Amino acid sequence: MLLLLHDGENVQERDPLTVKFPRMKPLNLTKSPPRSPQEKLGGLLMLARTIDKLRASLPGGDLGAYQVPGFSTRLLTELGIAESALLESVAKAETEDEVVAFVHANSDASKYPAINESFSSLRIADRLDNESFVAKYPITQKLPPETPLLEMLEYDDCDAFLQ
């Protein structure tokens, strides 16, 4: 017996005993941006966006101009979770709830308020002296220096997808 698989473009016959189905679908971040950095998931800012970027890293996904190093790496460092471990969790998970459960099982929830505050308190003014940051995010030159960095990321997403 063969299994017919359709990937959106092609139909293939495959032996059902050797087929490995992806769990969470990969994302294409050239079509739409990741979720807002201000969206809380599992009690954490940046987690939903980080998961979206990792889903775009899965086979069949596309990170486009996005990358994991930066705010997402900062989140993972604060949580004490290796990027490779969270990526493996995302790849194996059937639902996002499973990824949140992995994060909760592998981090200290008592630190979440401080982690969220550390992200919320960052402002464009804090990074204006960093030339590479300003070059990466030219939108910083158009926004007031007191703009929160998480809000700046949303403006950057809008700017990128309106062009």
Helices and strands as residue ranges (DSSP letters): E 3-6, E 11-14, H 47-57, H 71-79, H 83-92, H 96-105, G 109-111, H 112-120, G 124-126, H 131-136, G 138-141, H 149-162
